[in-house]
């Protein structure tokens, strides 16, 4: 489910001050029955990230608006993988902070997201999109190359492709790498109804090109092999920190498949992990185990993983032959 936050007010970044903080704290004391108001600001740039805390589990973000005006924002138990690449909207709480005898303004992050690239064109049926349905092209790779060349030339284009079977194609981005753009090119058939919806929301695209030139169909063994490789890399190179969304994108899978696969690996003792927030993962151990595939597949978690992979494959088969209207997620419609 998508997390929703109740925003008390959208505030210009330049309006933040100790005076505004004092006005808010006239409503104090804050607690369970009287939550502090959540403010939000749009179109900001995160210029630097500093880990803080005894275990480097928190972050201090330096955030600036278009004019260069900057404030520090504290993110308790933050997830570096979730920081957007590009302009961001921030939801936060204002607090006064006393340090070394000096009273300063403190911003505490509640959540953040990518800023939409363009205004949304809405009708009573939903957001209008220009759709190029290129699925029947005789040269899908050639069509993709044209879009990739356009992106290299500086056009506002994002080419979305995922999984090992997408091939080593430079310029293809996973779902967690999508930035605001006018055109979203879909190379890999989406793994589920939410995947395309999330990609459209992240890009804010007004145009979609459907290619569907890559249809990953991993079995349980291949999926687990790739997942083990990702866990090993994460423990060895990223201090054990990962994102469910990023792993799902790398595997061209649903989030549920990633979580089912990790539960299976934990059941056989290959890895130990914890869920950190709505999308974060922390792997505290990776240790290969001499377990036979037949024994792994006999575990209940293997059945769950198999079902999710089969549902994903069935959904992709459906999308391959569906109409544009059936492909577009709820809230979107094709421009006549």
C-alpha positions as CSV (number, residue, x, y, z in Angstrom):
1,X,0.0,0.0,0.0
2,X,1.2,3.5,-0.7
3,X,2.1,5.5,2.3
4,X,0.1,8.8,2.7
5,X,1.0,11.7,4.9
6,X,-1.3,14.4,6.1
7,X,0.4,17.7,5.3
8,X,-0.6,20.7,7.5
9,X,0.8,23.3,5.0
10,X,3.0,23.7,1.9
11,X,5.7,26.3,2.8
12,X,8.2,28.2,0.7
13,X,11.7,27.2,1.7
14,X,12.6,30.8,2.3
15,X,9.8,31.2,4.9
16,X,11.4,28.8,7.4
17,X,12.6,30.7,10.4
18,X,12.8,30.6,14.2
19,X,9.9,33.0,14.3
20,X,7.7,30.5,12.3
21,X,8.9,27.7,14.7
22,X,7.9,29.8,17.7
23,X,4.5,30.4,16.3
24,X,4.0,26.7,15.8
25,X,5.2,25.9,19.3
26,X,2.4,28.1,20.8
27,X,0.3,25.0,20.1
28,X,2.6,22.9,22.3
29,X,3.0,20.6,24.2
30,X,3.0,18.0,21.4
31,X,2.3,14.4,22.1
32,X,0.1,11.5,21.1
33,X,-3.1,13.5,21.2
34,X,-1.6,16.7,19.8
35,X,0.8,15.9,16.9
36,X,3.2,18.6,15.7
37,X,2.1,20.0,12.3
38,X,3.9,18.5,9.3
39,X,5.1,21.1,6.7
40,X,6.2,20.4,3.2
41,X,8.2,22.2,0.5
42,X,8.7,21.4,-3.2
43,X,11.4,21.4,-5.8
44,X,14.4,21.1,-3.5
45,X,17.9,19.7,-4.1
46,X,19.8,17.5,-1.6
47,X,23.3,18.9,-2.0
48,X,25.1,16.8,0.7
49,X,24.5,13.8,3.0
50,X,26.4,13.3,6.3
51,X,26.0,10.1,8.3
52,X,25.7,10.8,12.1
53,X,25.1,8.8,15.2
54,X,27.1,6.2,17.1
55,X,26.5,3.7,14.3
56,X,26.1,6.1,11.4
57,X,22.4,5.2,11.3
58,X,21.1,8.8,11.0
59,X,21.7,11.4,8.4
60,X,22.1,15.2,8.2
61,X,21.0,16.4,4.8
62,X,21.9,19.7,3.3
63,X,18.9,20.9,1.3
64,X,18.7,23.9,-0.9
65,X,16.1,25.6,-3.1
66,X,16.6,27.0,-6.6
67,X,18.0,30.3,-5.2
68,X,20.7,28.4,-3.2
69,X,19.1,29.0,0.2
70,X,20.0,26.0,2.3
71,X,18.8,24.3,5.6
72,X,20.1,21.2,7.4
73,X,17.5,18.4,7.7
74,X,17.9,15.6,10.2
75,X,16.7,12.1,9.1
76,X,16.5,9.7,12.0
77,X,17.2,6.1,11.0
78,X,17.4,7.2,7.4
79,X,17.6,5.0,4.3
80,X,20.2,6.4,1.9
81,X,18.9,4.2,-0.9
82,X,15.5,6.0,-0.7
83,X,17.0,9.5,-1.4
84,X,15.6,10.7,-4.8
85,X,18.0,11.5,-7.7
86,X,16.8,14.9,-8.8
87,X,14.5,17.6,-7.4
88,X,12.6,16.4,-4.3
89,X,9.6,17.3,-2.2
90,X,10.2,17.1,1.6
91,X,7.8,16.7,4.4
92,X,9.2,17.7,7.8
93,X,8.7,19.0,11.3
94,X,10.1,22.2,12.7
95,X,11.8,22.2,16.1
96,X,13.9,24.6,18.0
97,X,17.4,23.3,18.8
98,X,19.9,24.5,21.5
99,X,23.5,23.7,20.9
100,X,26.6,25.3,22.5
101,X,24.4,28.0,23.9
102,X,23.0,29.0,20.5
103,X,19.4,28.6,19.5
104,X,18.9,27.3,16.0
105,X,16.2,26.0,13.7
106,X,16.0,22.2,13.3
107,X,14.1,20.4,10.6
108,X,13.3,16.7,11.1
109,X,12.4,14.7,8.0
110,X,9.2,12.8,7.8
111,X,9.3,11.7,4.2
112,X,10.5,12.7,0.8
113,X,9.7,12.0,-2.9
114,X,10.7,13.1,-6.4
115,X,9.2,16.4,-7.7
116,X,7.1,15.9,-10.7
117,X,8.7,17.2,-13.9
118,X,5.7,18.7,-15.5
119,X,2.1,19.8,-14.6
120,X,-0.4,17.0,-14.6
121,X,-3.1,17.1,-17.4
122,X,-6.2,15.8,-15.7
123,X,-9.7,14.9,-16.9
124,X,-12.6,13.3,-15.0
125,X,-11.2,9.9,-16.2
126,X,-7.7,10.6,-15.0
127,X,-4.3,11.9,-16.2
128,X,-4.0,12.1,-19.9
129,X,-1.1,10.4,-21.6
130,X,0.2,10.4,-25.2
131,X,0.9,6.7,-25.8
132,X,3.0,5.2,-28.6
133,X,2.2,1.5,-28.8
134,X,5.3,0.0,-30.5
135,X,4.8,-3.6,-29.3
136,X,4.2,-4.9,-32.8
137,X,7.3,-3.4,-34.3
138,X,9.5,-5.8,-36.3
139,X,12.7,-4.2,-34.8
140,X,12.1,-3.5,-31.1
141,X,15.8,-3.2,-30.4
142,X,16.1,-0.6,-33.1
143,X,13.1,1.3,-31.6
144,X,14.8,1.2,-28.2
145,X,18.1,2.4,-29.7
146,X,16.3,5.5,-31.1
147,X,15.0,6.4,-27.6
148,X,18.4,5.8,-26.0
149,X,20.0,8.0,-28.5
150,X,17.4,10.7,-27.9
151,X,18.2,10.5,-24.1
152,X,21.9,10.8,-24.8
153,X,21.2,13.8,-27.0
154,X,19.6,15.6,-24.1
155,X,15.9,14.9,-24.7
156,X,13.7,14.5,-21.7
157,X,13.5,10.7,-22.0
158,X,13.8,7.8,-19.5
159,X,14.2,4.3,-20.8
160,X,13.0,1.8,-18.2
161,X,14.4,-1.8,-18.3
162,X,15.0,-4.3,-15.6
163,X,16.5,-7.7,-14.9
164,X,19.5,-9.7,-16.1
165,X,17.7,-10.7,-19.3
166,X,17.4,-7.0,-20.3
167,X,20.9,-7.4,-21.3
168,X,23.9,-5.0,-20.8
169,X,22.2,-2.1,-22.5
170,X,23.7,1.2,-21.5
171,X,21.1,3.8,-20.6
172,X,18.4,1.4,-19.3
173,X,17.3,2.4,-15.8
174,X,15.6,0.4,-13.0
175,X,12.4,1.5,-11.3
176,X,14.4,3.0,-8.4
177,X,16.5,5.0,-10.8
178,X,13.7,6.8,-12.7
179,X,13.9,10.5,-12.7
180,X,11.4,13.2,-13.9
181,X,11.1,13.2,-17.7
182,X,8.6,14.0,-20.4
183,X,8.7,10.5,-21.9
184,X,8.8,7.1,-20.3
185,X,9.9,4.3,-22.5
186,X,8.9,0.8,-21.2
187,X,11.3,-1.9,-22.4
188,X,10.7,-4.6,-19.8
189,X,7.1,-5.8,-19.4
190,X,6.1,-4.5,-15.9
191,X,6.1,-7.1,-13.2
192,X,2.8,-6.1,-11.6
193,X,0.0,-3.4,-11.7
194,X,1.9,-1.2,-9.2
195,X,5.2,-1.2,-11.1
196,X,4.0,0.9,-14.1
197,X,2.0,3.1,-11.8
198,X,5.1,3.8,-9.7
199,X,7.2,4.4,-12.8
200,X,4.7,6.9,-14.2
201,X,4.5,8.7,-10.9
202,X,8.3,8.9,-10.5
203,X,8.8,10.2,-14.0
204,X,5.7,12.5,-14.2
205,X,5.8,11.6,-17.9
206,X,3.2,13.0,-20.3
207,X,4.1,10.5,-23.0
208,X,4.7,6.7,-22.8
209,X,6.3,4.4,-25.4
210,X,5.4,0.8,-25.0
211,X,8.0,-1.6,-26.4
212,X,7.8,-4.7,-24.2
213,X,11.0,-6.1,-25.8
214,X,12.1,-7.9,-22.7
215,X,10.0,-10.5,-20.9
216,X,11.8,-12.0,-17.9
217,X,10.6,-15.4,-16.9
218,X,12.9,-16.6,-14.1
219,X,12.3,-19.9,-12.3
220,X,12.9,-20.4,-8.6
221,X,16.4,-21.6,-9.0
222,X,17.5,-18.8,-11.3
223,X,15.7,-16.2,-9.1
224,X,17.4,-17.5,-5.9
225,X,20.8,-17.6,-7.6
226,X,20.5,-13.9,-8.6
227,X,19.1,-13.0,-5.2
228,X,22.0,-14.7,-3.4
229,X,24.5,-12.7,-5.6
230,X,22.8,-9.5,-4.6
231,X,22.8,-10.3,-0.9
232,X,26.5,-11.2,-1.1
233,X,27.3,-7.9,-2.9
234,X,25.2,-5.9,-0.4
235,X,27.0,-7.4,2.6
236,X,30.4,-7.0,1.1
237,X,30.1,-3.6,-0.5
238,X,27.2,-1.6,1.0
239,X,27.5,-2.4,4.7
240,X,24.5,-4.6,4.5
241,X,22.0,-1.8,3.6
242,X,19.6,-2.3,0.7
243,X,16.2,-1.3,-0.7
244,X,13.4,-3.8,-1.5
245,X,12.5,-1.6,-4.5
246,X,16.0,-1.5,-5.8
247,X,16.4,-5.3,-5.4
248,X,13.0,-5.9,-7.1
249,X,14.1,-3.6,-10.0
250,X,17.4,-5.5,-10.4
251,X,15.6,-8.8,-10.5
252,X,12.7,-7.5,-12.7
253,X,10.4,-8.9,-10.0
254,X,7.6,-7.9,-7.6
255,X,8.5,-6.8,-4.1
256,X,6.7,-9.8,-2.8
257,X,9.0,-12.1,-4.7
258,X,12.1,-10.4,-3.1
259,X,10.6,-10.7,0.4
260,X,9.6,-14.4,-0.2
261,X,13.1,-15.2,-1.5
262,X,14.8,-13.5,1.4
263,X,12.6,-15.4,3.9
264,X,13.6,-18.6,2.1
265,X,17.3,-17.8,2.3
266,X,16.9,-16.9,6.0
267,X,15.1,-20.2,6.6
268,X,18.1,-22.2,5.3
269,X,20.6,-20.0,7.2
270,X,22.2,-18.3,4.2
271,X,21.4,-14.8,5.4
272,X,20.1,-12.9,8.4
273,X,18.3,-9.7,7.7
274,X,15.9,-7.1,9.2
275,X,13.3,-4.8,7.6
276,X,14.1,-1.2,8.2
277,X,11.2,1.1,7.5
278,X,8.8,0.7,4.5
279,X,11.5,-0.1,2.0
280,X,14.8,-0.6,3.7
281,X,16.7,-3.9,4.4
282,X,19.7,-4.5,6.6
283,X,21.7,-7.8,6.1
284,X,23.7,-8.7,9.1
285,X,25.1,-12.0,7.7
286,X,25.7,-13.8,4.5
287,X,27.0,-17.3,4.8
288,X,26.7,-19.9,2.0
289,X,25.0,-23.2,3.1
290,X,25.4,-26.6,1.6
291,X,21.7,-27.2,1.1
292,X,20.2,-29.2,-1.8
293,X,17.8,-27.4,-4.1
294,X,15.2,-30.2,-3.5
295,X,15.3,-29.5,0.3
296,X,15.0,-25.7,-0.3
297,X,12.0,-26.2,-2.6
298,X,10.3,-28.3,0.0
299,X,10.0,-25.3,2.4
300,X,6.7,-23.4,2.7
301,X,8.5,-20.1,1.7
302,X,9.5,-21.8,-1.6
303,X,5.8,-22.4,-2.4
304,X,5.1,-18.7,-1.8
305,X,8.0,-17.6,-4.0
306,X,6.9,-20.0,-6.7
307,X,3.3,-18.6,-6.6
308,X,4.5,-15.0,-6.9
309,X,6.8,-15.8,-9.8
310,X,4.0,-17.6,-11.6
311,X,1.6,-14.7,-11.0
312,X,4.2,-12.3,-12.4
313,X,4.7,-14.5,-15.5
314,X,0.9,-14.7,-16.0
315,X,0.5,-10.9,-15.7
316,X,3.3,-10.3,-18.2
317,X,1.6,-12.7,-20.7
318,X,-1.6,-10.7,-20.2
319,X,0.0,-7.4,-20.8
320,X,1.7,-8.6,-23.9
321,X,-1.6,-9.0,-25.6
322,X,-3.7,-6.4,-23.8
323,X,-5.0,-3.1,-25.2
324,X,-3.4,0.2,-24.2
325,X,-6.5,1.0,-22.1
326,X,-6.0,-2.3,-20.2
327,X,-2.3,-1.7,-19.7
328,X,-2.5,1.8,-18.3
329,X,-3.0,1.8,-14.5
330,X,-5.9,3.3,-12.6
331,X,-5.8,7.1,-12.7
332,X,-4.3,7.3,-16.3
333,X,-6.0,7.3,-19.7
334,X,-4.9,7.6,-23.3
335,X,-5.1,10.9,-25.0
336,X,-7.4,10.6,-28.1
